Amino acid sequence: MPVDSALVKELREKTGLPMMECKKALEKTGGDIEKAFEELRRAGLKAQEKLSGRAAKEGRIGSFVSPDGKMGVLVALRCETEPVGKNEAFQKLLGDLVQVIAARNPKNIEELNGLALPSGSTVGAAVTDLVNKIRENISIGRFARFEADAISQYVHFDQKKAAMVALKGGLAQDPKVAELGKDLGMHIVFSKPSCLTRDRLDKQIVDKERDILIDAAKNDPKNAQKPLDILKKIVEGQVVKFVASKCLAEQPFVKDEKVSVTQHLKNTGTGVSIEDFAYIATDVA
């Protein structure tokens, strides 16, 4: 049956979807706006699945630190193209995500998707709605929420990568602690450590690296006459360096590579220690 153009316009304004798709949905549902909206939502879910294979490596990082400096949030909202990261609706959703993570402290993405936004929609439904409107793969990337004596953040100028550090034994309002926290955040963004200390590094990662190095040593002609136990000892020194490169506490500090991050902390005289850290980027799922 023919559909009133005013209904098509109303549905298009409500959904932001193309005119022809709105018209088809209304024709299918006999001109019922609500049923047509539901039909588009159903179609949108399928569309989102089709879009999911496309790389979403652009986007923006949302950030928040409480006024007392003791709680902080970072979250990545990812998209395919640079202009979408500047879109008003995209930015609105990013701000809402920051608020809900700060207030509800979800443990994982599944829990976050089920939480209600200020609009009343769930996070998962809001992401789907935005995909429907923009027709681009949009997804929530990594997020983190810390509580500590002092929270510091460093958000890179492009807003596509950021770091957050939870510090023990200091106040965020202390200029020295604030400077230290910013420097640590900058270090994390550029050095991308995997863990805080070596005891937190996944043993499988270390074992895999050790196996690779041993195989490489065996295949090196200059080691042809060396027994396996000697090669293992040689490789172990390389493993120690590999582990140190992955651990924030042992990495050479980005502003002074003659000292480790741990030594730099001591040199500042602030008396603080690192409890935890997070690296968040739009190109990291």
N, C-alpha and C positions, 0 to 999 in steps of 0.2 A: 504494500500500500504506500502511496505517496506520503512523504513526511514533511511537515511544516518546516520551512527554512528557519523560523524563529527557534524551533526546538533544537535544530542542528547547531545553530549559533550558540544557544544556551549550553548545550552539552560540550561544545568545543571550548567555550570559556571556562567551564567547570573542570575540564580535563587537560586542556592544552594540547589535545591530540589533533591530527589532521582532519579537515572537514569531511572528506570521503569516508574515513573510518567511523566518524560519529554518525554520519548518515546511514551507513550500513548497519550499525548497531541499533539505531532507532527503528529501521525498517524491520530488523529481525525481532524486535521486542514490541512491535506495534505502537511505537511512539512513546513508550513508557521511559521517562528520563532515568529513574532509579534503576530499572532493570537493564537499561542500555549502559548505564555507568558500570553496573556489575559485570555485564558482558565484556566491556572494554577492560575491566580489571582482569577478567579471566584471560582475555587475549593478551593483556599486558604481561601476565605471568609467563605465557608462552614466548612472548617477544623477549622477555628478560633472559629466558633460557637460551634463545638463539643468539643473543648478544653476549652471553657469558664467555664465549670462546675468544672474544676480542680483547686484546690487552688493554687493561686500565692502569696506566702507569703515570698519568698526570693527576691533578687534583690539588688539594690543600690540606694543611695540618691545622687542626683546631687546638687551642691551648687555653689553660686557665690555671691561675694560682690564687688560692684564697687570700683575703686581706691580711690574715695573720702569718701567711707564708708557710703554713704547716700542711697544706693539702694541694695537690696539683693534678691536672689531667692533660693528656695529649691524645689526640685521635686523628687518624688519617681517613679522609673521604676521597676515594679514588675515582677517576674518570678517564676517558680515552684521549680527549683533546684539551689543550690549554684554555681555549675560550670558555669551556663549560665550567672550569674551576673558578671563573670570575662571575658566573651566572648568579643572579640574585636568589633564585630558589635553591640552588646548590649551596650557597653561602648560608642561607637560612637553616637548611637541614644540618649543616656542619655545626652551627651555633647551638642548635637544639641537641645534637649529639653530645656536645661538651657538657651542657646542663644536666642531661639525664645520667651521664656517666658520673659526674660529680655528686649528684644527689643519691643515686641508687647503687653505685659501685658494682656493676655486673662482673661476673667471674670470667665470662667468655662471650664470643660473638653470638652464640645461640641464645644466651640469656639476654643480651643486649637487644637482639631483634624482637624479643617478646615484650620489652618494656614500652610503656606509653609515653608519648611526647606531649608537650603542652597543648598541641592541637587535638589530642584525644586518640590520634592514630598510633599504631605501634611503630616502632622503628623499622621493622621489616617491611610493613605496608608502605611507609613513607618513602623508603628507598625504591620500592617497586613503582610507586606513583611518579617519582622523579624520572625513572627510566622511561616510563610511558610518555611523559611530557617532552623529554629531551631526545629520546631515541638514541641513547648512547649507553654503553655498559658503565654502570656506576655501582661501586661496592664500598663497604667499610673495610679499611685495612686494619693494621694493628692499633691497639689503644692501650693506655696505661693510666692507672690512678694510684698515687702514692700518698701516704701520710707519714710525716717525720718531723723532727725538730725544725728542719729547714728544707724547703723545696726550692730548687733552682731549675730554670729552663733556658735552653738556647734554641731559638727557632731561626733557621737560616733565612736569609733575605728573600729567597724565592718561595718560602712557606711550603716547601715540598719535602723537607727533612728537618728533624728536630730531635733534641735529647732532653731528658729530665733526670735529675739526680736527687736522691733522698739522702740528706746529710744528718748525721747524729752529732749532738754536742755543740750546736751553734744556733744563731738566730738569723733568719732571712733578712732582717732589717739591718744587721751588722754589715757595713760597707765591705769589709774584708771577706766576709763569708759570701756576700752577694757576688763579689768579683771572682772569688774562687769557684763558686757554683757555675757562673757563666763560662769561665775558662774550661771547666770540666765538661760542660755540655758541648762546647765547641770541639774539644778533643774527641769526644764520643762520636760526633757527627762525621769527623774527618777520619778517625781511626777505626770506627765500627768494631769495638770489642765484642766478643761472644758471651763473656761472663765477667763477673767481678773478680773472683779469685780462682786459682787452679783447681781447688776442690769442687768447684761448681761446673767445671768443664766436662761435657759428656765424654765418658771413657771410650765410647765407640769411635768418636771423632779422633781421639789420640791414637787408638789402636790402628785405625785405618791409615793415618798418616805414617805411623811407624812401619807398617807393612809396605807401603809405597816406597818409603826411603830405603828399606832393606832390599827390595826388589831392584831399585835403581842402583844400589851399591853392588849387588851381585852382577848386574849387567855392565858395570864399568870395567873395561879391560885392565885398568891399573890395579884392580882388586882381585884379579883372577887367581892369584896364589894365596889369598888371605882366607883363613878359616871363618866359618859363620859366626863363631863367638866373638871374633875380633871385629867383624863387620857390625855386629849388634852394638858393640861398645862405641864404635865410631858414630853410628846412627843415633845413639841415645843422646849425644850432645846436640844433634839437630832437632830431636824431639823436644828437648828442654827449651830450645829457642822458639820452636813452634808454639808450645804451650804458653810461653811468656807473651808471644805476639797476640794471642787470643784473649788474654786476661787483662782487664782494665788496670788492676793494681800494679801489674808488672810492665805495662807498655811504656816506652819512652814518652815523656810528656810532650805534647805537640808544640808547646812554646819554648821548650828547652830540652832537647833530646838527650842531653847529658845526664838527666835524672829521670827516674821512673815517676809514674803518677803518685805512688805511695810516698816517695821521697819529697815530691813537690808539696803534698799535703802537709808534711811535717815542717817543711821550710816556710810555709805561710804563717806558722805560729797561731793559727786559729783554733787548734785543738779539735777540729772536726774529723769525722771519719765517714766513709761512704757506706750507707746501708744497702742501697740498690740503685739501679739506673735503667733507663729504657731508651732505645733508639727507635724512632718512628719515621718512616719515609713512605711517600706515595708509590714508589716503585718496588716496595717490599710487601708481599702479601702477608 
